Amino acid sequence: MLLFKRKTEERARQREVQQTNPLEDIISSLLDSDAVNRSMAMQIPSISGTIDLIASIIAATPIKLYQDIDGETVPVEDDRRVFLLNDDTGDTLNASEFWKAVVRDYYLNGGSYSYINKERGRVKSLHYVESRYVTVNKNFDYIFKDFDIIVNGRSYMPFQFLKILRNTSDGAKGVSIVRENSRLIAVMYAALKLELNASKRGGNKKGFLKSEKRLEESAVKALKIAFARLYNDDKENFIVLNNGIDFKESSNTLAEMQLNENKLTNAEEIAKLFHVSTEAVSGKALSTSALAKLAAVPLMNTIQAALNRDLLLEREKGRYYFAFDTKELLKGEMGERYNAYKTALDANFMQIDEVRYMEDLPPLGLGYIKLGLQDVLYNPKTGQLFTPNTGKTRNINRQVLPGGRPDDIMEKRANPYHDPKTGRFSSKSGLRGKTKYAPTISDKKPSGVKMSKKKYTELSGKVATAHPEWTGGKHEFFDSNWGYTLTVNDFGDYTFNKKYKLK
């Protein structure tokens, strides 16, 4: 108890109150006449539409919990946290409404805060808290940063909240697009107000009256009333000027100000803030995969990092992780991804279970690499050749003498019994005039069973295909109605010692 009290006092001493007050934004707005707020930003269609589109993608993409067991990815199906994130948060908001509110706060307030309600260490429910009710109380240590979250005057620890922050530098508060791009938003909001005022005036320009003579007070009042009717769009809007009174324009029309062109240009600038195109926001884009990759997936990565930090227990971190299931979302890109996997598998620098691991699928336990029987495998370090079609292994640097033991090796030549002086082949080797161009049958089929060269090659291929693991010793092989006892030496050569008919 004394240790816990001492840590609490130390934490309180470090936090000497560097508190972010919600009144700061209000005071800043009063001092800055061009300041914009969340409500003004959401009245701009390109901003509200883009945020709603990204929020809908996030809300519609399921979140899964995975466990990594010795390189094997296993989905966890019966965890309550998965149910809370995808279906019912346990609060008044369902999961879809919850994520849409989180995304709006992420862009417009710089971050979202959701209370994690735990019971005996297990997450019972998630409670979204509006950003305007959240105050962050930070310490003054810029290295060992720490903070408290205050809601309704009550202080909470950071791990009690799910925090999804935008462009944060301290992990406590983020920076919103309203703050980062206030001038652009103010220009677009002013353009909307200008359109509104022009609509109320019925499109009439502002101006002033010029009179050649001095008007009486009654005439001035009559002109004011008449001009008030002129700029009112729901009443008669004509006026008769007396002789000697002239109207001078003092403003331009919306067309003269090129307001529509400016709106399109500003809409493109807003789209850049969210890394999307204006076509995608307006619904003209046929595929949402590009929108998801540029706008939604980076935000998903931020959310995943926050979930892994705040919703996982300390003993679970490193073994469990949350991830969005983007397979359906990126279905348009699935063909490209699978073609890349096919290339990797065909080139044999990836295996099937490695591909399944990247796709968050359970392994099949296949440890083999697919090889074509038409290929000959060569090891340049050892000089060894392996032919999968026949199952034979040869070394191009060494050769075994006929009738010799595996360790009776000599340097390989085209014909080791060729006399370089006379140019003749020696018959003392027992090869009966063998040359490299005309090998004898006994060399091709070292066998105790009499068979043709063709039969020996065929039978050796069957043995190599059925039992590629045979590398030495005596074995027994069955082919149709016949059985064979054979010996395999260290170089993969087969000697068929006995042949017998099966009953």
C-alpha positions, 0 to 999 in steps of 0.5 A, a space after each residue: 500500500 505504501 508503494 502504491 501511495 508513493 507512485 500516486 504522489 509521484 504521478 500527481 507531482 509530475 502533472 503540475 497541471 498543464 491542462 487543455 481547457 475546452 474554453 481555449 477553442 472558444 476564446 481562440 474563435 472570439 479573438 480570430 474573426 476567421 476561425 472556423 469550427 466543426 459545425 462550419 466544416 460539416 456544412 461544406 458538402 465536400 467535407 461532410 460527404 467525404 467523411 461520411 463515405 470513409 466512415 461508412 467504409 470503416 463501419 462496414 468492414 468487420 474486425 477480427 481477432 487473431 492469435 499467432 501460434 508458432 507462425 500459425 494464424 488462428 482466428 479467435 471466434 468466441 471473444 466478446 471484444 470481437 462482438 463489441 467491435 462488430 455488432 453491439 458496443 453495449 452502449 446506446 450506439 450500435 457498432 456501425 453508429 459507434 465507428 461513424 462517430 469515431 471517424 467524425 471525431 477523428 477528422 473534425 476534433 483530432 481524435 476520438 475517446 471511448 471508455 473501456 468498461 471492464 469487469 474483472 479484467 474483461 471488456 464488458 462494453 465500449 462507451 463513445 464520449 463526445 470530444 467536447 466533454 473530454 479534457 486532457 491533463 498532461 504533465 510537463 515531462 517531454 520525455 516521460 509523457 503522461 496524462 489523465 483524461 477528465 470527463 465531467 470533472 472525473 479523472 481517468 487513466 489513459 488505459 481506460 480509454 480507447 484513443 484514436 488520434 490524428 497527427 498526434 505528437 504526445 499520444 494524448 491529443 490529435 490535430 483536426 483538419 479544421 485546425 490544420 486547414 482553417 483558411 481553406 475551410 473559411 474560404 469555402 464557408 464564405 462562398 456558401 454564405 455568398 451564395 445564400 445571400 445572393 439567393 435571398 436577394 433573388 440574384 440582384 446586385 448590391 448598389 447605391 442610388 445617385 440623385 441629381 437633386 437633394 431628396 426630402 426625407 419622405 422620398 428617402 424612406 419611400 426608396 428604402 422601402 421599395 429597395 427592401 421589396 426589391 431584394 426580398 425574393 418572396 414578394 414583388 421585386 420591382 421599383 420605379 425610380 423618379 426622374 433624376 435618380 440613377 442606380 449604380 452597381 457596387 457588386 459582381 454577380 456569382 458568374 462574374 466572380 467565377 464562383 462555380 469554378 472556385 468551388 470546384 477548385 476548392 473541392 479538389 483541395 479538400 479531396 487532397 486532405 482525405 487522399 481521395 478524388 472528387 470523382 470518388 466523393 461524387 459517386 462517379 468512380 466505379 470502384 471503391 478499392 482505390 478509395 479504400 487503399 488511399 483513405 480508409 486503409 491508413 485509418 484502419 491501420 491507426 485503429 488497429 494499433 489503438 485496439 492492440 494497445 488499449 483492448 489487449 491484456 498485457 499477457 496477450 500482446 505479441 500473441 494476439 492482434 486485431 485486424 480489419 478483414 479487407 478481403 471483400 473491401 479490396 476484392 477488385 485488387 484480389 486478382 492482382 494479389 493472387 497473381 503475385 502469389 502464383 508467381 511466387 509459388 511457381 518460382 519456389 521462393 514462397 510456400 503454400 503455408 506462407 501464402 496462407 499466413 499472409 492471408 490470415 488463413 490456417 496452414 495446411 501443413 504442406 512443407 514441400 516445394 512443387 517441382 516439375 519432373 521435366 527439370 534437372 536440379 543442379 547444386 553449383 556448390 557441390 556439383 550434384 545433379 538430381 533428376 526428379 523424373 528418374 530419382 537419380 543423383 549424379 555428381 559432375 565433379 566425381 564418378 564411381 568406377 563400375 564395380 567399385 565402392 561409393 568411396 572409390 572415386 576419381 576425377 571425372 573425365 570424358 572416358 577415364 580409360 582413354 589413352 591420350 598417347 595412342 588415342 585408343 580405349 583400353 579394354 582392361 577396364 572391363 567396359 568392353 570398349 565403352 565410350 562416352 557416346 556408347 554406354 553399355 547395358 551393364 552400366 545403365 542397369 547395374 542389376 542382379 535381375 536380367 532386364 532390358 535397358 528400357 525396362 530398367 529405366 521404366 522401373 527405376 522411374 517408378 521407384 523414384 516417383 513412389 519413394 523419393 525418400 529412399 537414399 540407401 539400404 535395402 528396400 522392397 518394391 511392388 509393380 503390378 504382379 511382381 515384387 522386387 528387392 533392391 538396394 539403393 546406394 549413396 548416389 541414388 543408383 538402384 540394384 534390383 537383386 531379386 524378382 518374384 511373382 506376387 500371389 
